[in-house]
Structures are given as C-alpha cells and as structure tokens.
C-alpha cells in the first residue's frame, strides 16, 4: 500500500502522524507486506525521507517500507544514492507538483534526462525498485538499459495509475515485465483525485489525454 504523511495528520500533529505510520508499517512487516511512503511537495521532502529512514531502521521493518523520489528535483540523485546504499526500495516518478527553478528542473527534456539517469542508478543498485511512468520513451529507455545490462524483469517493476494507459500496462505484462497498478482505495477517492488535480492543474490535462486512450 502507499500512503501520504499529510493523510496521516502530519500537518496537525507530527508525533501522532509518526505513531500512526509506525503502526501501519509494523503491521505490514508482520504479515510480510510492504508500505510505500509517498512523496509530496518540496516542503515535505526531507521530513518524508527522515520518516522513511527512521521506519527502515526499526527492527523488523527493513524491506517492508519504501520511499518515492521525484526526478524533477535537483537533490534526487543524491537521495537515490543514499536510499540505495541503505537498501531502501524506491518508486521513481517524474514529479507532479509545481516547484521553483532553484530546486527543480523546469523543462521536460531536463526532467526526462534526469529520470533516465536515476533509473540507471536504481536498476544497477541490486535493490528492487519501481519505475513509475506512463511515458513510452521512459519505458523504452528502461527496457533498453535493463537488456543492455542483463538485468532481468524480476529485479524491478513498472508502475502506473489505474485507468491510465491500459494498453501499455497490458503490453508490458505480455512482454514479461512486472507491472503494478495503483488504485485509490476507500470512500474518499474523489477528494483524493481533486486534491491531486489542484496540486498541479497540468495533471488534469495529462489524465484527460490518457483516459481517452484505450
């Protein structure tokens, strides 16, 4: 499962939020499951990573908690290297929040180039990571690199959102690549969707363009 710290009450009471997340991850570890701590806007980046490291160090939790890294942030290469060194699983995405030029790449070409650079770091790390993208060029680059380095499909997975590029999801699974589909769960899925769109209006255009595709 994947959760956001603000969903756990981080802005209201950090101690309570940490307690809730600790209990969720602890329970997941007992039943051999996995919790991904999702990434939010840049004001939460370090706080989120601090929580991930803390949870990972808790006895019994290692391998049962992971992080998300956004390729458009300048700091992400260092974060990837440090998380991989600690053996923490990463979901790599491009990033969905509007960030300033001093901390984030603004041009798509620059974001794409950094995504590919980070993807290579992850696939070479030996840790099982998720490559989260609907961009065919990023998928092609990942497959090409995996094949060139003899990295088998069992060593990583692709990740996409439910209902977005189902054609790509099905094709990747037919070709033997791992695919995880993220599905909003619970009765509050609509407020979640509206929040994601409000975070960055460009998300709405992306979703609408891809929903009309099979």
C-alpha positions, 0 to 999 in steps of 0.5 A, a space after each residue: 500500500 502507499 500512503 501520504 504523511 499529510 493523510 496521516 495528520 502530519 500537518 496537525 500533529 507530527 508525533 501522532 502522524 509518526 505513531 500512526 505510520 509506525 503502526 501501519 508499517 509494523 503491521 505490514 512487516 508482520 504479515 510480510 507486506 510492504 508500505 510505500 511512503 509517498 512523496 509530496 511537495 518540496 516542503 515535505 521532502 526531507 521530513 518524508 525521507 527522515 520518516 522513511 529512514 527512521 521506519 527502515 531502521 526499526 527492527 523488523 521493518 527493513 524491506 517492508 517500507 519504501 520511499 518515492 523520489 521525484 526526478 524533477 528535483 535537483 537533490 534526487 540523485 543524491 537521495 537515490 544514492 543514499 536510499 540505495 546504499 541503505 537498501 531502501 526500495 524506491 518508486 521513481 516518478 517524474 514529479 507532479 507538483 509545481 516547484 521553483 527553478 532553484 530546486 527543480 528542473 523546469 523543462 521536460 527534456 531536463 526532467 526526462 534526462 534526469 529520470 533516465 539517469 536515476 533509473 540507471 542508478 536504481 536498476 544497477 543498485 541490486 535493490 528492487 525498485 519501481 519505475 513509475 511512468 506512463 511515458 513510452 520513451 521512459 519505458 523504452 529507455 528502461 527496457 533498453 538499459 535493463 537488456 543492455 545490462 542483463 538485468 532481468 524483469 524480476 529485479 524491478 517493476 513498472 508502475 502506473 495509475 489505474 485507468 491510465 494507459 491500459 494498453 501499455 500496462 497490458 503490453 508490458 505484462 505480455 512482454 514479461 515485465 512486472 507491472 503494478 497498478 495503483 488504485 485509490 482505495 476507500 470512500 474518499 477517492 474523489 477528494 483524493 483525485 481533486 486534491 491531486 488535480 489542484 496540486 498541479 492543474 497540468 495533471 488534469 490535462 495529462 489524465 484527460 489525454 490518457 483516459 481517452 486512450 484505450 
